[in-house]
């Protein structure tokens, strides 16, 4: 479920059953694993990889291409 307004790059890969809350930005090439929850106001930078089932709290920034599990 994507809550608007959220900004998600067309090259980002969003897994099944992911929740993205409002005011979140997901940049080019980012990957979000299935079942993850991305809080409001989160910034996920270019080519970041977020694993399955990860919960990222509101307002967090992940700017480098790294893996989160």
Secondary structure, 3 states (H helix, E strand, C coil): CECCCCEECCCCEECCCCEECCCCEECCCCEECCCCEECCCCEECCCCEECCCCEECCCCEECCCCEEC
